[in-house]
Amino acid sequence: MGNDLEKNIFSCPTGTDIAWCPGCGNYSLHKIITAALSELGLAPKDVVISSGIGQAAKMPQYVSVNYYNGLHGRAMPVATAVKMANPELTVIAEGGDGDMYGEGGNHFMHNIRRNPDITHVVHNNMVYGLTKGQGSPTSMKGMKTNVQVDGVYLEPFNPLAVAISLGATFVARVFTGNMEHTKDVIKEAIKHKGYALVDVFHPCPSFNKVNTFSWYKENTYILSNDYDSSDKMQALSKSLETGKFPLGIIYKEEGKLVMNESMPPYKSGDSTPLYKRRREPESVEKLLLSE
């Protein structure tokens, strides 16, 4: 592992008790995220990570940034509110596949429509890792768990196809086994202006004995350099591939208005962050009466 993925200003203090199982993909993703933030030249005070509940959602507790741990499935509304209040911040919503696509599925879909300028990092290990291994929205059909003893019978949720069809402006998938590639994609997602989904494949060695590190290695491939990520129909086709899953930036669209530009009070051209604005009581009363 290169020095650029080692300890930096965003890493948690030495000796921190990290509550992840040995071999969990979260360790690799932690190194990747902190390295990406460092290489982008960001200051910890200017970064906010919002997460919900779960093993993945513990991530911001181990990153030296501002963070908010909320309710299960509720990382997205908090992240969106933070970005609306202060557009100058770099905001990341982060959590697991159950947290983001299950409990948080409604927020996932409708925030795509709003196009807030935030990065959405989803740890997709195809299982609920905190609550002892039941099937998640992305678990593969037939996978047996302590709850689905006869095997999962539902088709897995496809977050990439849903995101592209709803108009997401940046959609990517990565695998933590490809650390440099994953870091580069996450950096591009953070730099992108608009909603950016990064679906992250990584193993859960404690509860998912099917989709192991080796399985992800054998069942994924990195998109070629000549792949055109601006072609929406090609991107949708790629998002539906399941024989081997494509990795990289599947779809990218530039120039679409973000939430802060299309909603009041910013759409009037006043870029003053909400937290710096002050309304006198009389003006608030007049505003309410006028509405």
TASULZI-V142859 format. One record per backbone hydrogen bond with DSSP energy under -1.0 kcal/mol. NH is the residue of the N-H (numbers start at 1). CO is the residue of the C=O. E is the energy in kcal/mol with one decimal. If there is no record, write none. Layout:
# TASULZI-V142859
nh->NH co->CO e->E
nh->NH co->CO e->E
This chain:
# TASULZI-V142859
nh->5 co->2 e->-1.6
nh->6 co->3 e->-1.7
nh->11 co->8 e->-1.8
nh->16 co->13 e->-1.7
nh->20 co->18 e->-1.3
nh->24 co->21 e->-1.9
nh->25 co->203 e->-1.8
nh->27 co->24 e->-1.3
nh->29 co->25 e->-2.2
nh->30 co->26 e->-2.4
nh->31 co->27 e->-1.8
nh->32 co->28 e->-2.2
nh->33 co->29 e->-3.0
nh->34 co->30 e->-2.3
nh->35 co->31 e->-2.0
nh->36 co->32 e->-2.4
nh->37 co->33 e->-2.4
nh->38 co->34 e->-2.0
nh->39 co->35 e->-2.7
nh->40 co->36 e->-1.6
nh->41 co->38 e->-1.6
nh->42 co->37 e->-1.6
nh->46 co->43 e->-2.3
nh->47 co->44 e->-1.4
nh->48 co->90 e->-2.6
nh->49 co->66 e->-2.2
nh->50 co->92 e->-3.0
nh->51 co->68 e->-2.8
nh->58 co->55 e->-1.2
nh->59 co->56 e->-2.0
nh->61 co->58 e->-1.6
nh->62 co->59 e->-2.3
nh->63 co->60 e->-1.2
nh->64 co->10 e->-2.6
nh->65 co->63 e->-2.3
nh->66 co->47 e->-1.8
nh->68 co->49 e->-2.1
nh->70 co->51 e->-3.0
nh->74 co->71 e->-2.1
nh->79 co->75 e->-2.4
nh->80 co->76 e->-2.7
nh->81 co->77 e->-2.2
nh->82 co->78 e->-2.5
nh->83 co->79 e->-2.2
nh->84 co->80 e->-2.1
nh->85 co->81 e->-2.4
nh->86 co->82 e->-2.2
nh->89 co->86 e->-1.9
nh->90 co->46 e->-2.8
nh->92 co->48 e->-2.6
nh->93 co->119 e->-2.9
nh->94 co->50 e->-2.8
nh->95 co->121 e->-1.7
nh->97 co->123 e->-1.5
nh->100 co->96 e->-2.8
nh->101 co->97 e->-2.0
nh->102 co->98 e->-1.2
nh->103 co->98 e->-1.6
nh->105 co->102 e->-1.6
nh->108 co->104 e->-2.4
nh->109 co->105 e->-2.2
nh->110 co->106 e->-2.3
nh->111 co->107 e->-2.0
nh->112 co->108 e->-1.0
nh->113 co->109 e->-1.2
nh->114 co->110 e->-1.3
nh->115 co->111 e->-1.6
nh->118 co->116 e->-2.1
nh->119 co->91 e->-2.1
nh->120 co->196 e->-3.8
nh->121 co->93 e->-2.6
nh->122 co->198 e->-2.5
nh->123 co->95 e->-3.0
nh->124 co->200 e->-3.6
nh->128 co->134 e->-2.4
nh->133 co->128 e->-2.1
nh->139 co->136 e->-1.4
nh->142 co->152 e->-3.2
nh->143 co->140 e->-2.0
nh->145 co->148 e->-1.6
nh->149 co->147 e->-1.5
nh->151 co->148 e->-1.6
nh->152 co->143 e->-1.9
nh->157 co->137 e->-3.1
nh->162 co->158 e->-1.9
nh->163 co->159 e->-2.6
nh->164 co->160 e->-2.5
nh->165 co->161 e->-2.3
nh->166 co->162 e->-1.7
nh->167 co->164 e->-1.2
nh->168 co->163 e->-2.7
nh->171 co->251 e->-2.7
nh->172 co->197 e->-2.1
nh->173 co->248 e->-2.1
nh->174 co->199 e->-2.4
nh->176 co->201 e->-2.1
nh->178 co->175 e->-2.3
nh->182 co->178 e->-2.7
nh->183 co->179 e->-2.5
nh->184 co->180 e->-2.3
nh->185 co->181 e->-2.1
nh->186 co->182 e->-2.4
nh->187 co->183 e->-2.3
nh->188 co->184 e->-1.9
nh->189 co->185 e->-2.2
nh->190 co->186 e->-2.3
nh->191 co->187 e->-2.1
nh->192 co->188 e->-1.4
nh->196 co->118 e->-2.0
nh->197 co->170 e->-2.9
nh->198 co->120 e->-3.0
nh->199 co->172 e->-2.7
nh->200 co->122 e->-3.4
nh->201 co->174 e->-3.3
nh->202 co->124 e->-1.0
nh->208 co->204 e->-2.5
nh->212 co->210 e->-1.7
nh->216 co->212 e->-2.5
nh->217 co->213 e->-2.0
nh->218 co->214 e->-2.3
nh->219 co->215 e->-1.8
nh->221 co->245 e->-2.0
nh->223 co->247 e->-2.7
nh->227 co->224 e->-1.6
nh->231 co->228 e->-1.3
nh->235 co->231 e->-2.4
nh->236 co->232 e->-2.5
nh->237 co->233 e->-2.1
nh->238 co->234 e->-2.4
nh->239 co->235 e->-2.3
nh->241 co->238 e->-1.5
nh->245 co->219 e->-2.9
nh->247 co->221 e->-2.4
nh->248 co->173 e->-3.3
nh->250 co->171 e->-1.7
nh->251 co->171 e->-2.0
nh->252 co->229 e->-2.4
nh->253 co->169 e->-3.1
nh->259 co->115 e->-1.9
nh->261 co->258 e->-1.5
nh->262 co->258 e->-1.5
nh->263 co->259 e->-1.3
nh->267 co->263 e->-1.3
nh->269 co->266 e->-2.4
nh->275 co->85 e->-1.5
nh->276 co->273 e->-1.7
nh->277 co->274 e->-1.3
nh->284 co->280 e->-2.0
nh->285 co->281 e->-2.1
nh->286 co->282 e->-2.1
nh->287 co->283 e->-2.1
nh->288 co->284 e->-2.3
nh->289 co->285 e->-2.3
nh->290 co->286 e->-2.1
nh->291 co->287 e->-1.0
